[in-house]
Amino acid sequence: MPCSKAGRRRVAVHSEDEDRMIARKGVGGAGSARAPCLCGANAESARLSTERVLRLARAAGRRLHILHITTGDEIPLLAAAKDLATAETTPQHLTLVSAGMLTSALGSYAQMNPPIRDEPIARRLLGGGA
């Protein structure tokens, strides 16, 4: 994350651990139950990246906005960094769930990055991580 101590504007980040995603490439590929998602982009990839960008932003003294959080595990991290970070999620990450999409007419039309997660994760997002 190239953030400079000289800058004053908030840095916006699409938080995913690219190394982990590359290592997981092909997990749940075509024909598997997870085919309509970007399978390398699991919840752990999001959490690891969010931890990392929060550390980097704190060290650089830069404010941060994390785009499209999709896991409940990111909420406590962001709550502990209220002085530094803001975040948002999208309506589809709150209302669509991957298990339902697998059998629906949406199929891969609902494929996005970050991916739609399972229902328990959507409930955690709606409940603020609780």
N, CA and C atoms as a LAMMPS dump frame, in Angstrom:
ITEM: TIMESTEP
0
ITEM: NUMBER OF ATOMS
390
ITEM: BOX BOUNDS ff ff ff
-5.0000000000000000e+02 5.0000000000000000e+02
-5.0000000000000000e+02 5.0000000000000000e+02
-5.0000000000000000e+02 5.0000000000000000e+02
ITEM: ATOMS id mol type element x y z
1 1 1 N 0.857 -1.187 0
2 1 2 C 0 0 0
3 1 3 C 0.892 1.235 0
4 2 1 N 0.95 1.934 -1.104
5 2 2 C 1.838 3.084 -1.18
6 2 3 C 1.208 4.333 -0.549
7 3 1 N 1.257 4.415 0.763
8 3 2 C 0.73 5.63 1.388
9 3 3 C 1.895 6.384 2.007
10 4 1 N 1.904 7.639 1.785
11 4 2 C 3 8.49 2.21
12 4 3 C 2.607 9.273 3.446
13 5 1 N 3.578 9.489 4.309
14 5 2 C 3.322 10.318 5.481
15 5 3 C 3.06 11.767 5.078
16 6 1 N 3.491 12.138 3.883
17 6 2 C 3.304 13.509 3.415
18 6 3 C 1.871 13.79 2.979
19 7 1 N 1.116 12.748 2.62
20 7 2 C -0.247 12.943 2.139
21 7 3 C -1.214 13.263 3.263
22 8 1 N -2.344 13.882 2.901
23 8 2 C -3.357 14.212 3.897
24 8 3 C -4.699 13.591 3.575
25 9 1 N -4.885 13.11 2.367
26 9 2 C -6.177 12.562 1.968
27 9 3 C -6.326 11.127 2.441
28 10 1 N -7.565 10.729 2.64
29 10 2 C -7.879 9.353 3.035
30 10 3 C -7.519 8.404 1.891
31 11 1 N -6.925 7.268 2.227
32 11 2 C -6.556 6.24 1.255
33 11 3 C -7.697 5.223 1.193
34 12 1 N -8.214 4.945 0.004
35 12 2 C -9.275 3.953 -0.168
36 12 3 C -8.648 2.644 -0.642
37 13 1 N -9.049 1.541 -0.001
38 13 2 C -8.435 0.239 -0.269
39 13 3 C -9.499 -0.817 -0.488
40 14 1 N -9.322 -1.604 -1.526
41 14 2 C -10.113 -2.819 -1.767
42 14 3 C -9.301 -3.922 -1.099
43 15 1 N -9.669 -4.298 0.114
44 15 2 C -8.81 -5.075 0.997
45 15 3 C -8.886 -6.58 0.764
46 16 1 N -7.884 -7.107 0.056
47 16 2 C -7.745 -8.548 -0.157
48 16 3 C -6.259 -8.898 -0.168
49 17 1 N -5.913 -10.01 0.43
50 17 2 C -4.536 -10.472 0.48
51 17 3 C -4.215 -11.184 -0.831
52 18 1 N -3.563 -10.474 -1.741
53 18 2 C -3.329 -11.008 -3.079
54 18 3 C -2.472 -12.267 -3.07
55 19 1 N -1.452 -12.32 -2.215
56 19 2 C -0.613 -13.524 -2.162
57 19 3 C -1.441 -14.751 -1.783
58 20 1 N -2.338 -14.595 -0.803
59 20 2 C -3.192 -15.719 -0.398
60 20 3 C -4.153 -16.088 -1.526
61 21 1 N -4.687 -15.094 -2.216
62 21 2 C -5.613 -15.371 -3.316
63 21 3 C -4.924 -16.134 -4.441
64 22 1 N -3.695 -15.748 -4.755
65 22 2 C -2.942 -16.451 -5.794
66 22 3 C -2.67 -17.888 -5.363
67 23 1 N -2.296 -18.07 -4.1
68 23 2 C -2.023 -19.414 -3.592
69 23 3 C -3.27 -20.297 -3.628
70 24 1 N -4.436 -19.691 -3.482
71 24 2 C -5.694 -20.448 -3.457
72 24 3 C -6.36 -20.531 -4.824
73 25 1 N -5.744 -19.979 -5.845
74 25 2 C -6.343 -19.98 -7.185
75 25 3 C -6.709 -21.403 -7.594
76 26 1 N -7.918 -21.565 -8.086
77 26 2 C -8.378 -22.872 -8.509
78 26 3 C -9.122 -23.648 -7.433
79 27 1 N -9.06 -23.187 -6.178
80 27 2 C -9.809 -23.858 -5.111
81 27 3 C -11.286 -23.668 -5.4
82 28 1 N -12.014 -24.748 -5.522
83 28 2 C -13.447 -24.654 -5.805
84 28 3 C -13.734 -24.184 -7.207
85 29 1 N -12.948 -24.594 -8.167
86 29 2 C -13.105 -24.137 -9.541
87 29 3 C -14.348 -24.664 -10.223
88 30 1 N -14.377 -24.595 -11.535
89 30 2 C -15.54 -24.978 -12.344
90 30 3 C -16.044 -26.359 -11.965
91 31 1 N -17.34 -26.474 -11.821
92 31 2 C -17.965 -27.738 -11.482
93 31 3 C -18.078 -27.99 -9.998
94 32 1 N -17.449 -27.16 -9.185
95 32 2 C -17.545 -27.356 -7.742
96 32 3 C -18.721 -26.559 -7.195
97 33 1 N -19.027 -26.79 -5.931
98 33 2 C -20.128 -26.07 -5.289
99 33 3 C -19.831 -24.586 -5.141
100 34 1 N -18.555 -24.182 -5.278
101 34 2 C -18.192 -22.776 -5.093
102 34 3 C -17.921 -22.071 -6.415
103 35 1 N -18.285 -22.641 -7.515
104 35 2 C -17.944 -22.076 -8.818
105 35 3 C -18.404 -20.636 -9.017
106 36 1 N -19.597 -20.194 -8.542
107 36 2 C -19.998 -18.814 -8.814
108 36 3 C -19.321 -17.756 -7.951
109 37 1 N -18.158 -18.044 -7.376
110 37 2 C -17.459 -17.017 -6.601
111 37 3 C -16.029 -16.921 -7.092
112 38 1 N -15.345 -15.92 -6.621
113 38 2 C -13.917 -15.825 -6.871
114 38 3 C -13.261 -16.565 -5.719
115 39 1 N -12.996 -17.824 -5.908
116 39 2 C -12.71 -18.75 -4.815
117 39 3 C -11.444 -18.436 -4.036
118 40 1 N -10.468 -17.801 -4.646
119 40 2 C -9.284 -17.433 -3.894
120 40 3 C -9.548 -16.33 -2.894
121 41 1 N -10.617 -15.589 -3.103
122 41 2 C -10.932 -14.434 -2.259
123 41 3 C -11.806 -14.856 -1.078
124 42 1 N -11.265 -15.735 -0.235
125 42 2 C -12.059 -16.188 0.897
126 42 3 C -12.014 -15.167 2.035
127 43 1 N -12.749 -15.44 3.086
128 43 2 C -12.857 -14.497 4.211
129 43 3 C -11.503 -14.245 4.864
130 44 1 N -10.657 -15.255 4.917
131 44 2 C -9.327 -15.097 5.502
132 44 3 C -8.491 -14.099 4.699
133 45 1 N -8.611 -14.105 3.378
134 45 2 C -7.894 -13.14 2.538
135 45 3 C -8.3 -11.713 2.885
136 46 1 N -9.595 -11.51 3.114
137 46 2 C -10.087 -10.174 3.469
138 46 3 C -9.573 -9.753 4.843
139 47 1 N -9.66 -10.643 5.834
140 47 2 C -9.237 -10.296 7.194
141 47 3 C -7.737 -10.005 7.248
142 48 1 N -6.923 -10.859 6.632
143 48 2 C -5.479 -10.647 6.649
144 48 3 C -5.1 -9.304 6.032
145 49 1 N -5.738 -8.979 4.921
146 49 2 C -5.434 -7.717 4.263
147 49 3 C -5.884 -6.527 5.102
148 50 1 N -7.048 -6.632 5.708
149 50 2 C -7.541 -5.537 6.54
150 50 3 C -6.601 -5.3 7.721
151 51 1 N -6.123 -6.367 8.351
152 51 2 C -5.136 -6.216 9.431
153 51 3 C -3.898 -5.485 8.922
154 52 1 N -3.434 -5.895 7.752
155 52 2 C -2.211 -5.316 7.187
156 52 3 C -2.377 -3.84 6.847
157 53 1 N -3.45 -3.482 6.144
158 53 2 C -3.6 -2.075 5.744
159 53 3 C -3.847 -1.179 6.951
160 54 1 N -4.494 -1.701 7.987
161 54 2 C -4.657 -0.911 9.21
162 54 3 C -3.301 -0.644 9.866
163 55 1 N -2.438 -1.65 9.912
164 55 2 C -1.084 -1.464 10.465
165 55 3 C -0.305 -0.431 9.655
166 56 1 N -0.356 -0.564 8.314
167 56 2 C 0.382 0.366 7.457
168 56 3 C -0.139 1.796 7.587
169 57 1 N -1.445 1.941 7.628
170 57 2 C -2.033 3.282 7.757
171 57 3 C -1.66 3.906 9.098
172 58 1 N -1.697 3.107 10.16
173 58 2 C -1.324 3.612 11.49
174 58 3 C 0.129 4.065 11.485
175 59 1 N 1.012 3.25 10.907
176 59 2 C 2.436 3.591 10.864
177 59 3 C 2.688 4.851 10.046
178 60 1 N 1.916 5.049 8.984
179 60 2 C 2.091 6.217 8.118
180 60 3 C 1.313 7.429 8.607
181 61 1 N 0.431 7.219 9.589
182 61 2 C -0.389 8.337 10.062
183 61 3 C -1.427 8.772 9.048
184 62 1 N -1.901 7.837 8.237
185 62 2 C -2.876 8.157 7.189
186 62 3 C -4.235 7.573 7.523
187 63 1 N -5.271 8.333 7.222
188 63 2 C -6.633 7.821 7.36
189 63 3 C -6.91 6.858 6.21
190 64 1 N -7.84 5.938 6.459
191 64 2 C -8.064 4.833 5.553
192 64 3 C -9.562 4.579 5.406
193 65 1 N -9.984 4.221 4.2
194 65 2 C -11.356 3.752 3.979
195 65 3 C -11.265 2.395 3.302
196 66 1 N -11.901 1.383 3.9
197 66 2 C -11.893 0.05 3.325
198 66 3 C -13.201 -0.157 2.581
199 67 1 N -13.058 -0.453 1.305
200 67 2 C -14.198 -0.629 0.414
201 67 3 C -14.79 -2.028 0.542
202 68 1 N -16.085 -2.132 0.575
203 68 2 C -16.827 -3.387 0.446
204 68 3 C -16.407 -4.48 1.428
205 69 1 N -16.435 -4.196 2.732
206 69 2 C -16.111 -5.294 3.648
207 69 3 C -17.166 -6.377 3.508
208 70 1 N -16.719 -7.62 3.637
209 70 2 C -17.627 -8.741 3.418
210 70 3 C -17.538 -9.791 4.505
211 71 1 N -16.792 -9.537 5.57
212 71 2 C -16.693 -10.525 6.644
213 71 3 C -16.948 -9.879 7.99
214 72 1 N -17.56 -10.622 8.87
215 72 2 C -17.778 -10.139 10.231
216 72 3 C -16.475 -10.002 11.002
217 73 1 N -15.443 -10.751 10.596
218 73 2 C -14.155 -10.68 11.289
219 73 3 C -13.464 -9.335 11.102
220 74 1 N -13.828 -8.596 10.069
221 74 2 C -13.217 -7.283 9.854
222 74 3 C -13.822 -6.215 10.766
223 75 1 N -15.03 -6.43 11.228
224 75 2 C -15.721 -5.4 12.012
225 75 3 C -14.998 -5.075 13.316
226 76 1 N -14.583 -6.059 14.141
227 76 2 C -13.852 -5.696 15.364
228 76 3 C -12.536 -4.977 15.081
229 77 1 N -11.869 -5.358 13.991
230 77 2 C -10.625 -4.682 13.617
231 77 3 C -10.895 -3.206 13.327
232 78 1 N -11.968 -2.953 12.586
233 78 2 C -12.319 -1.58 12.232
234 78 3 C -12.847 -0.809 13.436
235 79 1 N -13.569 -1.48 14.306
236 79 2 C -14.076 -0.819 15.523
237 79 3 C -12.913 -0.354 16.397
238 80 1 N -11.847 -1.133 16.437
239 80 2 C -10.675 -0.757 17.229
240 80 3 C -9.861 0.353 16.564
241 81 1 N -10.154 0.645 15.319
242 81 2 C -9.414 1.672 14.574
243 81 3 C -10.33 2.813 14.132
244 82 1 N -11.355 3.109 14.916
245 82 2 C -12.315 4.165 14.541
246 82 3 C -11.653 5.513 14.312
247 83 1 N -10.571 5.766 15.001
248 83 2 C -9.874 7.039 14.848
249 83 3 C -9.171 7.148 13.503
250 84 1 N -9.013 6.02 12.839
251 84 2 C -8.187 5.948 11.647
252 84 3 C -8.955 5.515 10.405
253 85 1 N -9.938 4.62 10.582
254 85 2 C -10.521 3.94 9.428
255 85 3 C -12.036 4.028 9.387
256 86 1 N -12.545 4.061 8.166
257 86 2 C -13.97 3.918 7.894
258 86 3 C -14.114 2.757 6.92
259 87 1 N -15.35 2.283 6.765
260 87 2 C -15.584 1.162 5.86
261 87 3 C -17.032 1.171 5.425
262 88 1 N -17.318 0.378 4.404
263 88 2 C -18.698 0.199 3.952
264 88 3 C -18.832 -1.194 3.372
265 89 1 N -20.067 -1.609 3.216
266 89 2 C -20.368 -2.838 2.507
267 89 3 C -21.429 -2.514 1.47
268 90 1 N -21.836 -3.475 0.695
269 90 2 C -22.814 -3.225 -0.36
270 90 3 C -24.116 -3.962 -0.064
271 91 1 N -25.222 -3.511 -0.62
272 91 2 C -26.499 -4.201 -0.376
273 91 3 C -26.466 -5.674 -0.758
274 92 1 N -25.791 -6.012 -1.853
275 92 2 C -25.764 -7.411 -2.262
276 92 3 C -24.998 -8.284 -1.27
277 93 1 N -24.032 -7.721 -0.578
278 93 2 C -23.304 -8.502 0.422
279 93 3 C -24.129 -8.689 1.697
280 94 1 N -25.17 -7.914 1.858
281 94 2 C -26.056 -8.058 3.011
282 94 3 C -27.28 -8.915 2.708
283 95 1 N -27.674 -8.962 1.451
284 95 2 C -28.959 -9.596 1.124
285 95 3 C -28.857 -10.872 0.306
286 96 1 N -27.782 -11.072 -0.425
287 96 2 C -27.604 -12.308 -1.187
288 96 3 C -26.668 -13.229 -0.413
289 97 1 N -26.891 -14.506 -0.501
290 97 2 C -25.988 -15.462 0.15
291 97 3 C -25.57 -16.515 -0.854
292 98 1 N -24.342 -16.979 -0.748
293 98 2 C -23.792 -17.862 -1.775
294 98 3 C -24.543 -19.181 -1.881
295 99 1 N -24.951 -19.782 -0.788
296 99 2 C -25.637 -21.076 -0.873
297 99 3 C -26.933 -20.954 -1.681
298 100 1 N -27.681 -19.869 -1.493
299 100 2 C -28.919 -19.666 -2.241
300 100 3 C -28.671 -19.375 -3.705
301 101 1 N -27.598 -18.684 -4.012
302 101 2 C -27.298 -18.354 -5.401
303 101 3 C -26.912 -19.585 -6.204
304 102 1 N -26.329 -20.568 -5.538
305 102 2 C -25.86 -21.749 -6.262
306 102 3 C -27.003 -22.497 -6.92
307 103 1 N -28.189 -22.406 -6.334
308 103 2 C -29.33 -23.124 -6.896
309 103 3 C -30.318 -22.186 -7.577
310 104 1 N -30.014 -20.918 -7.604
311 104 2 C -30.947 -19.95 -8.177
312 104 3 C -30.647 -19.68 -9.644
313 105 1 N -31.485 -18.877 -10.241
314 105 2 C -31.295 -18.49 -11.64
315 105 3 C -30.155 -17.485 -11.795
316 106 1 N -29.657 -16.9 -10.688
317 106 2 C -28.583 -15.917 -10.794
318 106 3 C -27.271 -16.541 -11.253
319 107 1 N -26.977 -17.732 -10.756
320 107 2 C -25.735 -18.394 -11.139
321 107 3 C -24.549 -17.457 -11.067
322 108 1 N -23.738 -17.422 -12.098
323 108 2 C -22.539 -16.587 -12.073
324 108 3 C -22.827 -15.11 -12.351
325 109 1 N -24.098 -14.752 -12.608
326 109 2 C -24.425 -13.328 -12.732
327 109 3 C -24.191 -12.607 -11.413
328 110 1 N -24.17 -13.336 -10.326
329 110 2 C -23.924 -12.736 -9.019
330 110 3 C -22.456 -12.822 -8.626
331 111 1 N -21.593 -13.192 -9.548
332 111 2 C -20.16 -13.255 -9.263
333 111 3 C -19.623 -11.839 -9.167
334 112 1 N -18.889 -11.567 -8.129
335 112 2 C -18.323 -10.234 -7.93
336 112 3 C -17.096 -10.335 -7.059
337 113 1 N -16.404 -9.237 -6.952
338 113 2 C -15.205 -9.171 -6.144
339 113 3 C -15.303 -7.959 -5.224
340 114 1 N -15.296 -8.154 -3.895
341 114 2 C -15.195 -9.426 -3.194
342 114 3 C -16.462 -10.263 -3.359
343 115 1 N -16.32 -11.573 -3.182
344 115 2 C -17.448 -12.461 -3.463
345 115 3 C -18.567 -12.369 -2.434
346 116 1 N -19.74 -12.81 -2.851
347 116 2 C -20.871 -12.979 -1.936
348 116 3 C -20.483 -14.098 -0.972
349 117 1 N -20.752 -13.895 0.298
350 117 2 C -20.381 -14.883 1.323
351 117 3 C -21.608 -15.7 1.73
352 118 1 N -21.406 -16.573 2.701
353 118 2 C -22.486 -17.411 3.216
354 118 3 C -23.409 -16.615 4.138
355 119 1 N -24.587 -17.157 4.404
356 119 2 C -25.596 -16.472 5.206
357 119 3 C -25.106 -16.07 6.597
358 120 1 N -24.402 -16.922 7.35
359 120 2 C -23.941 -16.486 8.676
360 120 3 C -23.05 -15.241 8.62
361 121 1 N -22.265 -15.125 7.569
362 121 2 C -21.401 -13.944 7.425
363 121 3 C -22.236 -12.708 7.131
364 122 1 N -23.231 -12.825 6.25
365 122 2 C -24.116 -11.694 5.966
366 122 3 C -24.843 -11.251 7.24
367 123 1 N -25.258 -12.19 8.061
368 123 2 C -25.922 -11.841 9.329
369 123 3 C -24.98 -11.086 10.268
370 124 1 N -23.709 -11.494 10.312
371 124 2 C -22.737 -10.772 11.141
372 124 3 C -22.554 -9.343 10.65
373 125 1 N -22.508 -9.164 9.335
374 125 2 C -22.388 -7.81 8.793
375 125 3 C -23.599 -6.964 9.175
376 126 1 N -24.779 -7.549 9.03
377 126 2 C -26.004 -6.819 9.388
378 126 3 C -26.043 -6.481 10.873
379 127 1 N -25.51 -7.369 11.688
380 127 2 C -25.528 -7.162 13.133
381 127 3 C -24.321 -6.409 13.665
382 128 1 N -23.501 -5.875 12.784
383 128 2 C -22.333 -5.12 13.228
384 128 3 C -21.263 -5.995 13.82
385 129 1 N -21.18 -7.251 13.387
386 129 2 C -20.126 -8.14 13.85
387 129 3 C -20.518 -9.018 15.009
388 130 1 N -21.702 -8.78 15.565
389 130 2 C -22.127 -9.555 16.741
390 130 3 C -22.443 -10.992 16.395
